[in-house]
Amino acid sequence: MSGEPADEELERIREQKMKQLQEQAESPDEEAVEQQRQQMEAQKKAILRQYLTDGARKRLNTVKMSKPQVGEQVEQQIIALAQSGRVQGKIDEDKMKALLRELTPDSKSFDIKRR
């Protein structure tokens, strides 16, 4: 009879050890993904800082606050242009306005006429 409690105890210890191993296996993956995301974000900020003037950066941040998807799209476009070497000098506020006009869809205007 003394063998059964020891087997149960051994099984319980095995289960605990398996849970610990599974948690350890999952944690590094999440940490690695988070670390990689932070590294990519830092690279993106460095490229934008290098190619945008202060005024253009402020305008981009304003756009990102109001329309996050458009802001991300503009950032990706600027990074692609910079990496391909098609950016000469810095992008100022006027160039940023032109880029925003190109990438944002035309808003529909409605004329209301009263009779």
Secondary structure, DSSP 4 states (H G I P E B T S, - for coil): -THHHHHHHHHHHHHHHHHHHHHHHHHHHHHHHHHHHHHHHHHHHHHHHHHB-HHHHHHHHHHHHH-HHHHHHHHHHHHHHHHHT---S-B-HHHHHHHHHHHSPPPP-------
